[in-house]
Amino acid sequence: MSTPHLSDSDYTREDLHEVAVVMSNTLAVCAKLIEQHGGPDQCAQPTTSALAVMESADELLTTMSRSLTLARRELRSIDARARQRFLDRCPDGMPLLAN
């Protein structure tokens, strides 16, 4: 049994706009982090202690992780709406499966 696949027609222009906003926001967070931490080729490190360096690294990774998690959640929501539109078009709410 095959799993039905979404097509381009399952996504609206609003969905695609929302994807663009989500990705732009994610990239903006990345750009801000790069700026805060010394640019893409180096990481501005506190010179006070090893513990400060580790704390800074942890904060950076936490911020990145939260941003990516939020983006994934928003993209899953967009995909769920498209999948619901797909199912709503199917007779009895069940997609026809091709073998």
N, C-alpha and C positions, 0 to 999 in steps of 0.2 A: 504494500500500500504506500502511495506517495503522499507527501505532505504538500498541501496547496501553497503556492508562492504568490506573494503580492506582485502586482505590476505597477507601472508608472501611474496608471489611471486610479489607483487606490489612494494616492497622495494628492492633496489639494495644493493650490498655490500658497495658501496660508500655512500649510504644513512645511513646505519648502522654505518659506520666509522664516518660519520659526526655527528651522534647522540652521539657517544662515545666522540668525541672531544668537542661538546657543553656541555655535562654533566661534563666532566673533567674540562673544563674551569670554569664552575659554581662552582664546588666543590673547585677548587683552590681559587676562590674569597672568598668562605666561610672560607676556612682554613686560608687565609691571615687575614680576619676580626677577626677570633678567636684569632690568634696570636697577632694582634694589640690591642685587647681589653682584654687581661689577661687570656686567656684560656677558655675552655668550661664550667667551673664551676663558673666563676666569670667574671665580666666586670670591666676592669680598669676604674675607674671613676676619672675625674679631681677633685681635692680637693678645687678648688678655689671658686666655687659658684654653686648654684642650676641651674642658667641659663647656666653655662658651661656644667653641667651634661645633661641638656635637649638638648643642642645643639649637644653634642657628640652622644646622643641617636638618634637624628634626622638624623645626618650624617650617622650613622651606618645603620639605617633602609632605608635611601635613597639609599645607595650603594647596599644593599641587594635587594631592589626592582628593581633597574636598572638591576642588574645581572639576576634576575629571569625573568624580562620582555624581555630582550635580548634572553635568552634561549628559552622562549616560542615562540618568534617570529621566531627564527631559526628552532625550531621543527615544527611550522606550515608550514614553507616554505618547509621543507623536506616532510611533509605529503601532501602538495599541489602537489608536483612533483609526488609522488606515486599515488595520486588520478587521476592526469592527465594521467599517464600511464594506469591506470585502465580504464578510459573513452576512451582512444585511442584504446584499445582492443575491445571495444563494438561496435557492428554494429550501424552505424549512430550516434555514439557518445552517445548513450543512453543505460545505463545498463539495463539488463533484471532484473526485480524485481520479487522476490518470495513472494507469499502471505502466 
